[in-house]
Amino acid sequence: MTADETAALIRRTRTDPERRITFEPERRPGVAGLLSTAALCSGTTPQEFADAIGDGGSSRLKETATEAVNAYLAPHRSRRAELARDPGLADEILRRGNARANAIAEATLDEVRSAMGMRY
């Protein structure tokens, strides 16, 4: 997803009308989900993230969660865009990976056949 698509998805997350943001997964699953996601992306705990928002309400939670998620994903999106500029690269990587996997599998089968006395 793009940064805008991510923001739209986060804006649609179901929360509740309580102004104070608290991390209570059983009672406030939507809020807790956003807090957990944002905390994971920002390297904090959900409780620390909730405390930073305080009485900011759900809109502030969604804004800060969007910022955290998009900042976290920015390098991945950049790398993906870079890789997408060379469409043959993925095919080449898959070809090399298949060749390597086939070589490993063949060597393993040779060992198994040898151990079972099934050398042909």
MDTraj code that builds the backbone (N, CA, C; nanometers):
import mdtraj as md
import numpy as np

residues = "MET THR ALA ASP GLU THR ALA ALA LEU ILE ARG ARG THR ARG THR ASP PRO GLU ARG ARG ILE THR PHE GLU PRO GLU ARG ARG PRO GLY VAL ALA GLY LEU LEU SER THR ALA ALA LEU CYS SER GLY THR THR PRO GLN GLU PHE ALA ASP ALA ILE GLY ASP GLY GLY SER SER ARG LEU LYS GLU THR ALA THR GLU ALA VAL ASN ALA TYR LEU ALA PRO HIS ARG SER ARG ARG ALA GLU LEU ALA ARG ASP PRO GLY LEU ALA ASP GLU ILE LEU ARG ARG GLY ASN ALA ARG ALA ASN ALA ILE ALA GLU ALA THR LEU ASP GLU VAL ARG SER ALA MET GLY MET ARG TYR".split()
xyz = np.array([
    [0.0839, -0.1182, 0.0000],
    [0.0000, 0.0000, 0.0000],
    [0.0884, 0.1244, 0.0000],
    [0.0346, 0.2289, -0.0556],
    [0.1024, 0.3572, -0.0509],
    [0.0805, 0.4195, 0.0867],
    [0.1510, 0.5288, 0.1120],
    [0.1331, 0.5994, 0.2389],
    [-0.0102, 0.6500, 0.2522],
    [-0.0670, 0.6979, 0.1427],
    [-0.2052, 0.7474, 0.1474],
    [-0.3046, 0.6340, 0.1718],
    [-0.2825, 0.5197, 0.1093],
    [-0.3707, 0.4050, 0.1315],
    [-0.3619, 0.3566, 0.2759],
    [-0.2408, 0.3586, 0.3312],
    [-0.2222, 0.3206, 0.4717],
    [-0.2970, 0.4173, 0.5623],
    [-0.2842, 0.5461, 0.5335],
    [-0.3535, 0.6474, 0.6142],
    [-0.5047, 0.6270, 0.6076],
    [-0.5570, 0.5994, 0.4897],
    [-0.7015, 0.5777, 0.4750],
    [-0.7470, 0.4556, 0.5539],
    [-0.6681, 0.3496, 0.5507],
    [-0.7025, 0.2287, 0.6251],
    [-0.7030, 0.2551, 0.7755],
    [-0.6042, 0.3270, 0.8231],
    [-0.5969, 0.3576, 0.9667],
    [-0.7132, 0.4487, 1.0072],
    [-0.7485, 0.5447, 0.9220],
    [-0.8618, 0.6330, 0.9538],
    [-0.9919, 0.5552, 0.9690],
    [-1.0058, 0.4452, 0.8956],
    [-1.1286, 0.3646, 0.9026],
    [-1.1318, 0.2691, 1.0224],
    [-1.0230, 0.2610, 1.0965],
    [-1.0193, 0.1708, 1.2115],
    [-1.1236, 0.2132, 1.3135],
    [-1.1977, 0.1156, 1.3610],
    [-1.3046, 0.1424, 1.4579],
    [-1.2426, 0.1690, 1.5959],
    [-1.2780, 0.2820, 1.6515],
    [-1.2335, 0.3157, 1.7868],
    [-1.3576, 0.3439, 1.8700],
    [-1.3455, 0.4284, 1.9703],
    [-1.4613, 0.4615, 2.0543],
    [-1.4582, 0.6109, 2.0859],
    [-1.5651, 0.6623, 2.1471],
    [-1.5731, 0.8072, 2.1707],
    [-1.4951, 0.8577, 2.2931],
    [-1.4337, 0.7683, 2.3688],
    [-1.3604, 0.8149, 2.4875],
    [-1.2431, 0.9021, 2.4464],
    [-1.2296, 1.0156, 2.5121],
    [-1.1252, 1.1129, 2.4787],
    [-0.9876, 1.0643, 2.5244],
    [-0.9821, 1.0087, 2.6434],
    [-0.8541, 0.9631, 2.7004],
    [-0.8144, 0.8319, 2.6320],
    [-0.6944, 0.8285, 2.5781],
    [-0.6448, 0.7082, 2.5108],
    [-0.5747, 0.6204, 2.6135],
    [-0.6241, 0.4986, 2.6276],
    [-0.5668, 0.4018, 2.7210],
    [-0.5488, 0.2683, 2.6495],
    [-0.4549, 0.1918, 2.6972],
    [-0.4294, 0.0600, 2.6384],
    [-0.5049, -0.0445, 2.7202],
    [-0.6235, -0.0814, 2.6729],
    [-0.7083, -0.1810, 2.7371],
    [-0.7603, -0.2748, 2.6288],
    [-0.6833, -0.3772, 2.5919],
    [-0.7188, -0.4626, 2.4783],
    [-0.8571, -0.5268, 2.4852],
    [-0.9002, -0.5706, 2.6019],
    [-1.0302, -0.6372, 2.6107],
    [-1.1450, -0.5383, 2.5965],
    [-1.1311, -0.4226, 2.6554],
    [-1.2385, -0.3237, 2.6567],
    [-1.2373, -0.2333, 2.5338],
    [-1.1184, -0.2073, 2.4798],
    [-1.1045, -0.1138, 2.3679],
    [-1.0164, -0.1760, 2.2585],
    [-1.0661, -0.2797, 2.1917],
    [-0.9820, -0.3528, 2.0960],
    [-0.9326, -0.2686, 1.9783],
    [-1.0130, -0.1793, 1.9264],
    [-0.9695, -0.0962, 1.8140],
    [-0.8571, -0.0025, 1.8539],
    [-0.8731, 0.0613, 1.9681],
    [-0.7706, 0.1516, 2.0206],
    [-0.6440, 0.0724, 2.0520],
    [-0.6606, -0.0426, 2.1145],
    [-0.5452, -0.1253, 2.1507],
    [-0.4703, -0.1727, 2.0263],
    [-0.5436, -0.2064, 1.9221],
    [-0.4801, -0.2496, 1.7980],
    [-0.3956, -0.1389, 1.7364],
    [-0.4506, -0.0191, 1.7328],
    [-0.3744, 0.0944, 1.6812],
    [-0.2530, 0.1245, 1.7678],
    [-0.2714, 0.1200, 1.8990],
    [-0.1593, 0.1448, 1.9898],
    [-0.0493, 0.0406, 1.9727],
    [-0.0886, -0.0854, 1.9606],
    [0.0103, -0.1934, 1.9435],
    [0.0866, -0.1769, 1.8128],
    [0.0153, -0.1468, 1.7069],
    [0.0787, -0.1304, 1.5764],
    [0.1733, -0.0113, 1.5769],
    [0.1259, 0.1010, 1.6276],
    [0.2088, 0.2218, 1.6318],
    [0.3305, 0.2024, 1.7213],
    [0.3115, 0.1351, 1.8335],
    [0.4233, 0.1107, 1.9248],
    [0.5274, 0.0208, 1.8602],
    [0.4826, -0.0814, 1.7924],
    [0.5740, -0.1711, 1.7227],
    [0.6567, -0.0946, 1.6203],
    [0.5914, -0.0067, 1.5473],
    [0.6595, 0.0691, 1.4422],
    [0.7500, 0.1787, 1.4970],
    [0.7239, 0.2242, 1.6176],
    [0.8038, 0.3336, 1.6730],
    [0.9013, 0.2892, 1.7815],
    [0.9005, 0.1604, 1.8137],
    [0.9964, 0.1097, 1.9116],
    [0.9626, 0.1439, 2.0556],
    [0.8349, 0.1617, 2.0849],
    [0.7923, 0.1875, 2.2222],
    [0.6940, 0.0786, 2.2641],
    [0.6327, 0.0980, 2.3778],
    [0.5280, 0.0056, 2.4211],
    [0.3922, 0.0699, 2.3927],
    [0.2872, -0.0101, 2.3829],
    [0.1543, 0.0477, 2.3633],
    [0.1162, 0.1457, 2.4745],
    [0.1546, 0.1134, 2.5973],
    [0.1217, 0.2018, 2.7101],
    [0.1936, 0.3350, 2.6967],
    [0.3205, 0.3328, 2.6580],
    [0.3949, 0.4580, 2.6392],
    [0.3327, 0.5414, 2.5271],
    [0.2912, 0.4746, 2.4223],
    [0.2285, 0.5448, 2.3110],
    [0.0974, 0.6075, 2.3558],
    [0.0184, 0.5335, 2.4335],
    [-0.1089, 0.5861, 2.4857],
    [-0.0840, 0.7057, 2.5764],
    [0.0163, 0.6945, 2.6633],
    [0.0467, 0.8043, 2.7547],
    [0.0873, 0.9305, 2.6791],
    [0.1588, 0.9137, 2.5689],
    [0.2021, 1.0294, 2.4887],
    [0.0829, 1.0995, 2.4242],
    [-0.0204, 1.0265, 2.3899],
    [-0.1386, 1.0857, 2.3274],
    [-0.2299, 1.1460, 2.4330],
    [-0.2412, 1.0783, 2.5465],
    [-0.3214, 1.1296, 2.6574],
    [-0.4656, 1.1555, 2.6203],
    [-0.5081, 1.2809, 2.6338],
    [-0.6469, 1.3195, 2.6063],
    [-0.6652, 1.3660, 2.4615],
    [-0.5763, 1.3264, 2.3738],
    [-0.5833, 1.3682, 2.2337],
    [-0.6964, 1.3064, 2.1555],
    [-0.7524, 1.1994, 2.2060],
    [-0.8653, 1.1346, 2.1408],
    [-0.8246, 1.0454, 2.0254],
    [-0.9262, 0.9850, 1.9667],
    [-0.9036, 0.8889, 1.8590],
    [-0.8422, 0.9524, 1.7351],
    [-0.8789, 1.0759, 1.7051],
    [-0.8224, 1.1386, 1.5849],
    [-0.6722, 1.1586, 1.6006],
    [-0.6287, 1.1997, 1.7188],
    [-0.4841, 1.2152, 1.7430],
    [-0.4153, 1.0793, 1.7411],
    [-0.4800, 0.9781, 1.7962],
    [-0.4250, 0.8428, 1.7918],
    [-0.4054, 0.7983, 1.6477],
    [-0.5054, 0.8194, 1.5648],
    [-0.4968, 0.7762, 1.4254],
    [-0.3901, 0.8549, 1.3499],
    [-0.3774, 0.9838, 1.3784],
    [-0.2735, 1.0651, 1.3144],
    [-0.1343, 1.0145, 1.3508],
    [-0.1108, 0.9934, 1.4799],
    [0.0219, 0.9510, 1.5232],
    [0.0514, 0.8067, 1.4811],
    [-0.0512, 0.7236, 1.4805],
    [-0.0325, 0.5859, 1.4331],
    [0.0041, 0.5865, 1.2851],
    [-0.0633, 0.6698, 1.2077],
    [-0.0332, 0.6808, 1.0646],
    [0.1104, 0.7271, 1.0437],
    [0.1521, 0.8274, 1.1183],
    [0.2901, 0.8777, 1.1074],
    [0.3910, 0.7671, 1.1402],
    [0.3644, 0.6938, 1.2476],
    [0.4571, 0.5880, 1.2901],
    [0.4650, 0.4759, 1.1867],
    [0.3503, 0.4313, 1.1374],
    [0.3476, 0.3215, 1.0408],
    [0.4130, 0.3641, 0.9096],
    [0.3785, 0.4833, 0.8609],
    [0.4372, 0.5285, 0.7352],
    [0.5868, 0.5532, 0.7467],
    [0.6333, 0.6026, 0.8597],
    [0.7777, 0.6206, 0.8793],
    [0.8480, 0.4849, 0.8810],
    [0.7855, 0.3882, 0.9450],
    [0.8425, 0.2533, 0.9529],
    [0.8491, 0.1884, 0.8144],
    [0.7451, 0.2082, 0.7346],
    [0.7389, 0.1438, 0.6034],
    [0.8130, 0.2198, 0.4934],
    [0.8506, 0.3441, 0.5171],
    [0.9134, 0.4269, 0.4133],
    [1.0355, 0.3606, 0.3495],
    [1.1313, 0.3063, 0.4276],
    [1.2463, 0.2436, 0.3617],
    [1.2072, 0.1198, 0.2804],
    [1.1082, 0.0460, 0.3267],
    [1.0621, -0.0723, 0.2537],
    [0.9950, -0.0315, 0.1230],
    [0.9151, 0.0727, 0.1290],
    [0.8494, 0.1213, 0.0077],
    [0.9525, 0.1732, -0.0924],
    [1.0524, 0.2401, -0.0423],
    [1.1582, 0.2923, -0.1288],
    [1.2330, 0.1782, -0.1968],
    [1.2680, 0.0774, -0.1205],
    [1.3396, -0.0379, -0.1771],
    [1.2526, -0.1116, -0.2782],
    [1.1254, -0.1250, -0.2485],
    [1.0346, -0.1917, -0.3421],
    [1.0262, -0.1147, -0.4736],
    [1.0170, 0.0176, -0.4639],
    [1.0118, 0.0994, -0.5852],
    [1.1402, 0.0844, -0.6661],
    [1.2510, 0.0788, -0.5971],
    [1.3810, 0.0588, -0.6631],
    [1.3843, -0.0763, -0.7352],
    [1.3389, -0.1802, -0.6689],
    [1.3380, -0.3135, -0.7294],
    [1.2386, -0.3227, -0.8452],
    [1.1283, -0.2499, -0.8352],
    [1.0261, -0.2547, -0.9401],
    [1.0743, -0.1920, -1.0704],
    [1.1763, -0.1079, -1.0621],
    [1.2292, -0.0457, -1.1830],
    [1.3004, -0.1460, -1.2734],
    [1.3382, -0.2621, -1.2192],
    [1.4042, -0.3665, -1.2988],
    [1.3179, -0.4926, -1.2926],
    [1.2201, -0.5048, -1.3822],
    [1.1258, -0.6174, -1.3744],
    [1.1910, -0.7540, -1.3926],
    [1.3033, -0.7630, -1.4592],
    [1.3693, -0.8917, -1.4785],
    [1.4463, -0.9384, -1.3562],
    [1.4697, -0.8486, -1.2623],
    [1.5481, -0.8833, -1.1439],
    [1.4822, -0.9939, -1.0618],
    [1.3524, -0.9839, -1.0386],
    [1.2823, -1.0853, -0.9589],
    [1.2918, -1.2216, -1.0268],
    [1.2747, -1.2251, -1.1588],
    [1.2854, -1.3525, -1.2309],
    [1.4250, -1.4118, -1.2166],
    [1.5260, -1.3282, -1.2266],
    [1.6638, -1.3761, -1.2135],
    [1.6907, -1.4300, -1.0727],
    [1.6425, -1.3601, -0.9731],
    [1.6594, -1.4057, -0.8344],
    [1.5897, -1.5398, -0.8143],
    [1.4698, -1.5541, -0.8690],
    [1.3972, -1.6814, -0.8585],
    [1.4716, -1.7934, -0.9306],
    [1.5257, -1.7646, -1.0483],
    [1.6020, -1.8672, -1.1221],
    [1.7232, -1.9137, -1.0418],
    [1.7971, -1.8182, -0.9860],
    [1.9154, -1.8548, -0.9061],
    [1.8749, -1.9331, -0.7818],
    [1.7663, -1.8907, -0.7172],
    [1.7188, -1.9613, -0.5979],
    [1.6748, -2.1026, -0.6297],
    [1.6059, -2.1205, -0.7403],
    [1.5640, -2.2548, -0.7820],
    [1.6839, -2.3429, -0.8121],
    [1.7829, -2.2877, -0.8807],
    [1.9032, -2.3659, -0.9134],
    [1.9745, -2.4096, -0.7858],
    [1.9838, -2.3172, -0.6911],
    [2.0501, -2.3508, -0.5637],
    [1.9700, -2.4562, -0.4863],
    [1.8376, -2.4397, -0.4802],
    [1.7533, -2.5368, -0.4098],
    [1.7605, -2.6733, -0.4761],
    [1.7615, -2.6770, -0.6082],
    [1.7721, -2.8049, -0.6792],
    [1.9052, -2.8735, -0.6502],
    [2.0134, -2.7974, -0.6455],
    [2.1448, -2.8553, -0.6162],
    [2.1475, -2.9138, -0.4750],
    [2.0912, -2.8410, -0.3795],
    [2.0863, -2.8900, -0.2407],
    [1.9994, -3.0149, -0.2324],
    [1.8850, -3.0137, -0.2987],
    [1.7947, -3.1284, -0.2962],
    [1.8612, -3.2508, -0.3601],
    [1.9284, -3.2305, -0.4695],
    [1.9952, -3.3423, -0.5364],
    [2.1049, -3.4019, -0.4482],
    [2.1825, -3.3166, -0.3823],
    [2.2867, -3.3652, -0.2920],
    [2.2249, -3.4427, -0.1751],
    [2.1147, -3.3939, -0.1223],
    [2.0468, -3.4623, -0.0121],
    [1.9941, -3.5980, -0.0575],
    [1.9346, -3.6029, -0.1744],
    [1.8844, -3.7300, -0.2268],
    [1.9986, -3.8286, -0.2512],
    [2.1122, -3.7799, -0.2975],
    [2.2281, -3.8673, -0.3151],
    [2.2700, -3.9289, -0.1820],
    [2.2705, -3.8469, -0.0761],
    [2.3049, -3.8980, 0.0574],
    [2.2047, -4.0034, 0.1031],
    [2.0778, -3.9778, 0.0824],
    [1.9729, -4.0704, 0.1237],
    [1.9857, -4.2019, 0.0474],
    [2.0035, -4.1922, -0.0838],
    [2.0174, -4.3132, -0.1647],
    [2.1398, -4.3942, -0.1225],
    [2.2489, -4.3236, -0.0941],
    [2.3709, -4.3910, -0.0510],
    [2.3501, -4.4624, 0.0838],
    [2.2846, -4.3913, 0.1760],
    [2.2597, -4.4490, 0.3087],
    [2.1667, -4.5714, 0.3007],
    [2.0793, -4.5726, 0.2037],
    [1.9861, -4.6825, 0.1880],
    [2.0402, -4.7917, 0.0951],
    [2.1612, -4.7712, 0.0448],
    [2.2190, -4.8696, -0.0462],
    [2.1481, -4.8732, -0.1793],
    [2.0966, -4.7622, -0.2232],
    [2.0208, -4.7555, -0.3479],
    [2.0969, -4.6774, -0.4549],
    [2.2288, -4.6950, -0.4599],
    [2.3083, -4.6263, -0.5605],
    [2.2830, -4.6887, -0.6953],
    [2.2375, -4.6111, -0.7889],
    [2.2115, -4.6628, -0.9234],
    [2.3142, -4.6074, -1.0192],
])
top = md.Topology()
chain = top.add_chain()
for i, resn in enumerate(residues, 1):
    res = top.add_residue(resn, chain, resSeq=i)
    for name in ("N", "CA", "C"):
        top.add_atom(name, md.element.get_by_symbol(name[0]), res)
traj = md.Trajectory(xyz[None], top)
